[in-house]
Amino acid sequence: MTATATALLGFIVWAILLTFVLLGVRFAAVGRGMPLNGFAADGRDLDAFGLRVTRALANCLENLAIVAGALLYAIATGQTAVTDGLALIALAARIGQSLTHMASTSVPAVLVRATLFTVQVLAVLYWIWGFTQAA
């Protein structure tokens, strides 16, 4: 399996893991008396950690299409050589961004998140540039 395929699966599995973390947070809230059908989609009715988990998952899903699209393009067109070098770095940056998002909203944490997000965006832009050069 190429690094590109591994990263694509990693991005998907990470989103699923975050979903289970959020399910755990919501399950705990139900245990504390929150009605099962009373959750706000944006997490504003959860505690601070629950809100951060909700936002981390939403952010992960919001950006999944862009990264997955680029990785799928590389696989479909046989251009994984373009993406292999940065694929696992982009995945690590996504995981780090999510973990930082869940841990804190302090200014240093936001700066770390922004840096990790920038790594992902630059990776995708580099891949797109590489696709155009190979054509």
C-alpha angles and dihedrals in degrees: 000000000000123000086249093058091043091052092047091054089043093055090050094046090047091055090050092049091051088050089056091048089054091047088054091050091049092045089054090049090053088051088056092053106273110144113252091233096043104083121126111225092229094053095240090134093058129082119272094273092048090052091050092049090050091051093044091054093045091049091048092051093043091059099035094086093057096048095038090048092054093045092047090049089054092050095044094049097040092246100125088127085073094054104029095083096058102023097095091040089055090049092050089049090052093050091046091048092052094046091049090047091054094044102053150344094209118131093255090050091049089051091051090049091049091050093050091047090050090053089056094047092047090049091054092046090050090050092050090050089049092051091054092049093052094051 
